[in-house]
């Protein structure tokens, strides 16, 4: 069975975590290809990951969509916070604050 490939994979815990956290199967597929560019035996196709998720993780429908939306929202908030921090830490921003105060 192809979905056993996930269970036998050295990164199975990380793969399962990513799938449970709402990462798309294509993102996990791409992550594995990037992590193991020369070890094709450690690649797992997105179709196999999808089958594994539907058969073993039981995340479907609204729950899966809610997880994906929450992750996307969290990622957006994180990006916005990084941008605010970068601006507030810039020397020009600090100079302007000092001019005003």
Secondary structure in CASP SS format (residue, H / E / C, confidence):
PFRMAT SS
TARGET T0000
AUTHOR 0000-0000-0000
METHOD secondary structure of the structure
MODEL  1
X C 1.00
X C 1.00
X C 1.00
X H 1.00
X H 1.00
X H 1.00
X H 1.00
X H 1.00
X C 1.00
X C 1.00
X C 1.00
X H 1.00
X H 1.00
X H 1.00
X H 1.00
X H 1.00
X H 1.00
X H 1.00
X H 1.00
X H 1.00
X C 1.00
X C 1.00
X C 1.00
X C 1.00
X H 1.00
X H 1.00
X H 1.00
X H 1.00
X H 1.00
X H 1.00
X H 1.00
X H 1.00
X H 1.00
X H 1.00
X H 1.00
X C 1.00
X C 1.00
X C 1.00
X C 1.00
X H 1.00
X H 1.00
X H 1.00
X C 1.00
X C 1.00
X C 1.00
X H 1.00
X H 1.00
X H 1.00
X H 1.00
X H 1.00
X H 1.00
X H 1.00
X H 1.00
X H 1.00
X H 1.00
X H 1.00
X H 1.00
X C 1.00
X C 1.00
X C 1.00
X H 1.00
X H 1.00
X H 1.00
X H 1.00
X H 1.00
X H 1.00
X H 1.00
X H 1.00
X H 1.00
X H 1.00
X H 1.00
X H 1.00
X H 1.00
X H 1.00
X H 1.00
X H 1.00
X H 1.00
X H 1.00
X H 1.00
X H 1.00
X H 1.00
X H 1.00
X H 1.00
X H 1.00
X H 1.00
X H 1.00
X H 1.00
X H 1.00
X C 1.00
X C 1.00
X H 1.00
X H 1.00
X H 1.00
X H 1.00
X H 1.00
X H 1.00
X H 1.00
X H 1.00
X H 1.00
X H 1.00
X C 1.00
END
